[in-house]
Amino acid sequence: MVGLLRFAPSGRVPNSALPVLVHRAALPADAVAGAHEALFARHGWSNAWRNGVYPFHHFHSTAHEVLGICGGRATLRLGGEGGQDVEVAAGDVLVLPAGTGHRRVASADGFSVVGAYPDGRDWDLIRADAATDEDLRRAVAAIAALHLPHRDPVTGEPMGGRWHPWA
């Protein structure tokens, strides 16, 4: 079962009418980063990176993002300052619609993550603490112009049903 989280705009984070998808234990806890990348790529999500999650509130306006937790555990704040802390552990996968604020609050046990984007899209980085009114106006317009990804990066199922604002 996939969990859904919704966030209203929060401060300088626009968030999205689309829900964050939370796939718990989507991969085995000992799955290496390459296994996450291969799964995501099979379903059309590429331009992958390996690293961590920034400790400051940020969002992307040019691409939706998948985060595969491939090591350790962490507390991530989703939705900006007024959002929600979400505990993640190796094997979990989060699918963030463009505009969703996120940051690392705490991490342990060798936390590592793989990120990727539908159709290998390029991504931008907008820091909530530095975004001007003009940055936010441009970001909201860019987010509105994005197409839905074709497939869920974990299941490969069509995204249309889960990612319509009224779903």
N, C-alpha and C positions, 0 to 999 in steps of 0.2 A: 504494500500500500504506500502511496505517495502522500506525504503531508503537504499541506498548502498553508502559506503564511502571507498575509496581506498587510500592506503598510500605506498609510496616508502620507502626504507630503509632511516633512519634518524639518523645520528650519530651512537650511540651504541645501536640502536633499529632496529632489522631486519624487523619488520612489516611482511606483508604477501601479496602474490599475490591474496589471497582470500579477498573479501570485508567484511568490518564490516557491519552487518545488523542492521538497526535502525527501531524498531517497536514503533511508537508513539502511546500513549494511548492504549497499548496492553491490559491493565487491568484497571479497574476503579481506579481513583486517590486515593480512600479510601481503596483499597484492602490491606489487612494486609500481612505481610511477609509470613505467612503460605499459603496464596493463591498463591503467586508467586512460592513457593517451590512445592506446589501440581501440579500446571500447568507444571512446568519444569519436575518434576518427571514422570508425565503421558507421556511425550514425550522422556523419556530416559536420562534426565539430572539430576544428583543427586550429592551426596557429597557436599550438600549445606552448606553455611555459611551465617551469618548475621553480618553486621558491616558497614564499610564505604569503601571508595576507598583511597588508600595511596596517600599522597601529593607529592610523588616523582615518576619520570618516571620509570616504570617497565613493564615487560612482562612475559609471561609464555611460556615455550618451550615444556612442557609435556602434555598440554591439551588446548583445546579451552575453552572459558569461556562465560557464559551468565551472564549479570548483570541486575537484575530487580529492578527498582527504586520504593521502597515501602513507601517512605516518603520524603517530602520536595522537594528541587530542588538543582541543582548543575551545575557548569561548569566543564566539564571534557576535558582535552587535550588528544586527541587520535592521535596516530602516532608518538609520540616522540616530541622532541623539535621543529622540523620543521613541526609538524602536524597541527591539526585543533582543535579549541575550539568548543565543542558541548554542548549546553544547554539541560539538561534533567530534567524531573519533574516526580512526582509520577505517576505511571502507564506506564511509558516508559520502554522499554527493549532493551538492546544492546547485540548483539552476536559478540564476538571478536574472530577472528581466532588466533590460537597460534602465538606468535611473535609480536602481535599488542601492541605497547606501549600505556600506559594509566596512567593518574594521575588526582587527584582532584585539580583543580585550586581554586575553591571557592564553598561554600555550604551555604544553608540557610533553615529555616523553618523545622528543624528537619530532615535533609537529612539522609536517611537510604537506604540500598541496600541489596539485596540477590544475592549471586553468586552461580553458580553450573556448573557442567562439564559433558560432554557426557559420558554415561556409568559409571558415578561416578569416573572417572579417578582422580588420584592424580595429584596435580599441584606443580610446583616449582615457585620460585620468583626470578627473575633476575633484579637487579637494574641497570639501564642504567649508573648511575654515578660510579658504582663499577665493572662493567663487564670488564674482561680482554679479550684479543684477543682469548685466549683459551676458555674462557666461551662462547664467541660468536660463535666460531667454533662448539663447542659441541651443543649449542642451535640451530643453523641453521640445523645441522644434525638431531637433535631430532624432530624439526618441520617438516622437510621433510619426516620423517618416520611416522608421525601421519596419521591415517585414518580419512576420513570425518565422521562427526556424521551422524547417520542414519536419524534423524528427526530434524526439526526446533523446538527449545524449546517452542515457542509460538503457532505456527499453527499446528505443528505435520506433516507438509508436508515434503517430502523427501528433503534433503539438496543438493543432487547432482546437481540439476539445478542451484541453486543460488550460490553454492560455487565451481564451476569450475572456474579457473582463466580466462577462455575465455567467461564466461557468461556475 
